[in-house]
């Protein structure tokens, strides 16, 4: 079962002048350098595409629209860029903490560079001698010499950096914070922030930024996460923000809501944008509703964009790029594993190129498509998908004002080993989320037929192939090792480990076993009152909560079910009322710091072998 594919339709405003202008517009060489899952060589001959699920990079010959090579590079590659005018390229391998360099003509690896953690976006200088890479965690930029493959510099500019673009003169970098959509202008010479454009308090999940090739403008797709709105009544919105990159006072950032850009037509989860080399046509793709808007760029510093056409795409589009001659736009449909070429003037498919074989299997693929779609049968209102809050299994960094109380979004990593689910342990299987799909939040038709069983009662597993497939995908997310333990535990972390497992603190009373939790898929559901409900006056299901795993804590702030602890130190001090959450009030500042260092180092080893040896049960679906 899959959601119904919609027919392709094009919508054009009835203005002949606009059409003629498009036909006669001049073409330029380059439309700027910004991070994406795809890149095109400056001579227009090669397209590189990183395949997250396959762990590979594919090279396509754009003269023949044929796949040339596919090279394994590591776990979950993200951004890719050609180096200057060459056919050499670099890709950021997110979960292996590597930047891998390839020969685009042969597909062979020619080197790699290890970085601290989670490389995401990568851009090259015009001469190809350097690349700049964003590290999602902890929010750094690394500069790499492409000849030696050595890191030249590292500089910190914010938190959780993903989007990156480099100016045409190579003097400035523009970055986006993933969880806040804050944009910074960074001077390449000294690595200092020279300007910034904050987003609103609800702005969220900003992955890419695109520079206008001729005007001082930057475009970033993201969402608004309105955490105070319960259910689905306007909690998630698709946005394209436009930043006026000129220095000066006044309002220099504008949000364009994409759910009302074309009348009442709603879109979901904007992922990437591109602009033609002449700066007149703008593209934005929506990974939740599988479509693309083609827009006119208006040089009035007010309207900025007007609607020209809408195009239905394949499953989960994640990248869009325009050829250097401006005649072709390429879209990467990540869950069809193909790149589709369209004409920019007459946007009909010109070619479909398979970039990789399905590495997931049919069941996981179906489940992942359902997880990412905001279409029926998952959602009727189109604004929200499961991936709107859990993209690639990660949390959205938000604390939601749910009907049951404040709930900080949790990571899905290790969930297969740590059922039941949710802070209140009110779901003992992923299939119970059929209630969410049918409920006020998503208002979908649902994945099963007829009546479903209440949560925590008779299983809903087996009621539907599609529901089981979504559960199977949701349970695939794994942990990566902490960057703070790459060289083993530090002396401070070792001291913290002794404290953690001591009778003095009693942390391991609940946070036990390979996943440091007493929440396991079999047996009686266990909840604990650790005193945190007093910080959440609207709590309706507490005061006892499921014990979360502590693995991966280093990157998942804020903490606790109410999300009020901004740091691990605050968990152990400010929000540890009456020592209910481990006995820590007697610890010195140094001991607290040591305990934090241990928590940041989790996981320092793969928990799965110990879990298997202990006979723990893993839920596959």
Residue, then its C-alpha position, 0 to 999 in steps of 0.5 A: x500500500x502506498x499513498x495515491x500518486x497525483x497526476x501532473x498538472x501545470x498552472x500558468x498565469x495568463x500573462x504573455x509578457x511574463x512568458x516572453x520575458x522567460x523565453x528571451x532572458x539571457x543565460x549566465x554561467x553560474x547561479x551561485x554556490x550553495x549546499x545541496x544533495x546535488x551539484x552540477x559541474x561548471x561545464x554542465x557535463x556532470x551531475x553528482x548526487x549523494x544517496x543517503x540511504x545507499x551511502x553512495x555518490x552517483x555521477x551522471x553524464x548530462x550529455x546522455x542523461x546516463x548514470x556513469x558511476x556509483x561510489x560507496x562513501x560511508x553512512x548517510x552522505x549529505x552535501x556534495x560539491x564540485x571543486x571549482x571548475x574541475x570534475x573533482x568533488x567532495x561530499x559530507x558523510x554525516x554519520x561517519x564524520x568524514x569529508x570524502x573526495x572523489x574523481x567525478x570522471x572515474x568515480x574513484x576515491x582520492x582522499x578523505x578528511x576526518x572532522x569532529x562530528x556530523x558534516x552536512x553542507x559543503x561548498x567550494x571556493x572558485x579555484x577549488x583549492x578549499x572547501x568549507x563544511x558545516x558541522x551540524x553538531x556542535x555548530x562549527x565550520x571547517x576549512x579543508x585544503x583540497x590538495x593536502x586534504x587537511x583541515x586548515x581552520x575551524x571556527x564556531x559560529x552558532x549551533x547546529x549549522x547545516x545550510x552554507x553558501x559562499x559568495x561569488x568572490x569567495x569572501x563571505x560565507x552564509x550559514x543557517x542554524x538548523x533549529x532556529x533558521x538564523x542566518x549569519x554572514x561570516x568573513x572568510x578571512x577571520x572566521x568572524x560573524x559580520x552580520x546576522x538575520x535572526x528568525x522568529x521563535x517558531x522558525x525551525x529545520x533550515x537545511x539549505x541557503x541559496x544566494x541570488x546570482x546578481x542581487x544581495x539576496x539569500x533564500x532559505x526554506x524551512x518550517x514554522x513549528x508553533x509549539x503552543x498550538x495543540x493538535x493540527x490547527x496550524x502547528x506546522x507551516x512551510x516557509x521560504x525566508x528571504x534575507x536582504x544581505x546588504x548591511x543596514x538597519x530595518x527589516x531585512x528578512x521576509x517570510x513567504x508562507x508557502x501554504x498560501x502562496x498559491x491560494x489555498x493550496x497547502x504544501x509541506x516540508x520545504x527542503x531545498x531551493x534553486x535559482x536560474x543563472x539569470x536570477x529570474x526563476x526560483x524553484x522550491x521543492x516540498x518533501x512532504x507533499x511531493x511537489x515544486x513551485x516555480x516562481x518569478x523573482x521580483x526585483x522590488x524588495x517587497x513581493x520578492x516572488x510570485x507564483x508561475x507554475x506548480x509541478x507534481x514530483x516523485x516521492x520525497x524530493x530533497x534536492x533541486x539544481x539548475x544547469x549552468x545554461x539555465x535550460x534544465x532543472x534537476x530534481x532528486x526524488x530521494x525515495x524513488x532513488x532517481x533524478x528527473x530532468x525538466x525544462x525550465x521554460x516548459x517544465x515537462x520531464x526530459x529524462x529520468x535517471x536511476x541513481x541507486x537501487x533501493x537499499x531498504x527493501x520493499x517494506x522499509x521503503x513503504x514505511x519510510x514513504x509513509x513516514x515522510x508524506x503529508x498526503x493521504x492516507x497519512x494526513x488530510x490537511x497536508x501541513x504535517x507528516x511524521x518527518x515534520x518533527x522527526x526528520x531522519x529520526x532526529x528530534x526537531x529541538x522543540x517542546x510541544x504544548x500537547x494536550x497531555x502537557x509539555x512534551x520535548x520531542x525525542x530522538x527515534x534512535x534505539x527505539x526498537x530496543x527501548x519500547x514503550x514509546x513516549x515520555x508517558x509510555x502511553x504507546x507500546x508499539x509504533x502501530x498505536x500511532x494509527x490513533x495519531x494518524x486518524x486523530x486531530x493532529x493529522x486527520x488522515x484516513x489511516x493505514x488500517x481498515x475498520x476499528x483499531x485497538x486502544x493503545x496498551x491493549x490488544x496489539x494493532x500489529x498485523x492489522x495492516x501491511x502499511x501500518x506494519x511497514x511504517x513501524x518497521x521503518x520507525x524502528x530502524x534508527x540507530x545510534x552513532x558513537x559520541x564525538x567526545x569518545x572517539x579517543x576513548x573516555x577522558x579522565x573526567x568522563x571516567x570519573x563521571x562514569x564511576x559517579x554515575x554507577x555509584x551507590x552515592x548517586x543511584x543514577x543507574x537504578x533506573x538508567x541501567x543496561x546497555x541502553x541506560x534505561x529500564x524501559x524494555x519492550x517486554x514485561x511490565x511498563x515501568x514509570x518513575x516520579x523524578x520530581x519533574x512534573x512540578x515544572x509543568x503545571x499543565x501536566x495531565x498524565x504525570x507525575x511518573x514518566x518512562x525512563x529515556x535512554x541516555x545515549x546520544x544526549x550530547x546533541x539533543x538539548x533541551x532536556x527532560x519531558x518539559x524541555x526546560x533544562x537547557x543543559x545537562x548541568x541544569x538537569x543535575x542541579x536546577x531541575x533535580x528537585x529533592x534529589x528524586x532524579x539521582x542524588x546529586x545535591x551533595x556533589x561538588x562543581x567538579x563532580x557535576x562537571x565530571x558527570x556531565x562529561x560522562x553523559x556527553x560521551x554516550x554512547x562510547x561503544x555500540x550498545x547492540x552486542x551487549x543488548x544481544x548478549x543480555x537477551x534483550x528483545x529488539x522490535x523489528x515492526 
